[in-house]
Amino acid sequence: MNTELKNAVQAADKKAQYDESAKRLLGQKSILAHILVKCVEEFKGMDPKDIVPLIEGTPYIGCVPVEPGLTNVGKAQMEAG
C-alpha cells in the first residue's frame, strides 16, 4: 500500500478512536455535571452530585447522524437502528 495513503488511514483511525473516547467520556452524567457547574451560569455553585439526577435520559453516543438532513432522526428510529 502507498505509504502516504497508509499514513492517512492510520491517522484517521487514531482520530476516530480519540473522538469516540471523548464522546463516551462526555456522555457520563457525572462528568457532564462537573462541566455544567463550571460553564453554565444556572448551575454555578451547585454540587455536581445534585445535578446528575437532573440530567434526563440516556445519551445517544455515535448513533445520531450528523450529515445535513439526517440530524433530526426521531427517537423511535434511533432505538430501532
C-alpha positions in Angstrom: 0.0 0.0 0.0 1.2 3.5 -0.8 3.0 4.9 2.3 1.2 8.3 2.1 -2.2 6.6 1.9 -1.3 4.2 4.7 -0.3 7.1 7.0 -3.6 8.9 6.2 -5.6 5.9 7.0 -3.8 5.3 10.3 -4.1 9.0 11.3 -7.9 8.9 10.5 -8.3 5.7 12.6 -6.5 7.3 15.6 -8.6 10.4 15.3 -11.8 8.3 15.2 -10.7 6.4 18.2 -9.9 9.6 20.1 -13.2 11.1 19.0 -15.2 8.0 20.2 -13.4 8.0 23.6 -14.1 11.7 24.1 -17.8 11.2 23.3 -18.1 8.3 25.7 -16.4 10.4 28.4 -18.7 13.4 27.9 -21.7 11.0 27.9 -21.1 10.2 31.5 -23.5 12.2 33.6 -21.1 12.7 36.5 -18.5 14.3 34.1 -21.2 16.4 32.4 -22.4 17.6 35.8 -18.9 19.0 36.6 -18.7 20.7 33.2 -22.2 22.3 33.8 -21.1 23.6 37.2 -18.0 25.3 35.7 -19.5 26.6 32.4 -23.3 27.2 32.8 -24.4 30.2 34.9 -27.5 28.5 36.1 -25.5 25.6 37.7 -22.7 27.7 39.2 -22.2 27.0 42.9 -24.2 23.7 42.8 -22.8 20.4 43.9 -22.3 18.2 40.8 -23.8 15.3 42.7 -27.1 17.3 42.9 -27.0 17.9 39.1 -26.6 14.3 38.0 -30.3 13.3 38.7 -31.4 16.4 36.8 -29.8 15.2 33.6 -32.6 13.3 31.8 -32.4 10.3 29.6 -29.5 8.3 28.2 -27.1 10.0 25.8 -27.0 8.7 22.2 -23.3 8.3 21.6 -22.2 7.9 18.0 -25.6 6.8 16.7 -27.2 10.1 15.6 -26.1 11.0 12.0 -24.5 14.4 11.5 -24.9 14.7 7.8 -27.2 17.5 6.6 -30.9 16.5 6.6 -30.3 13.5 8.9 -29.7 15.2 12.3 -33.3 15.2 13.5 -33.9 11.5 13.4 -36.9 10.5 15.6 -36.2 8.7 18.9 -38.1 5.5 17.7 -35.8 5.4 14.6 -32.6 5.7 16.7 -33.8 2.9 19.1 -34.6 0.6 16.2 -31.3 1.2 14.4 
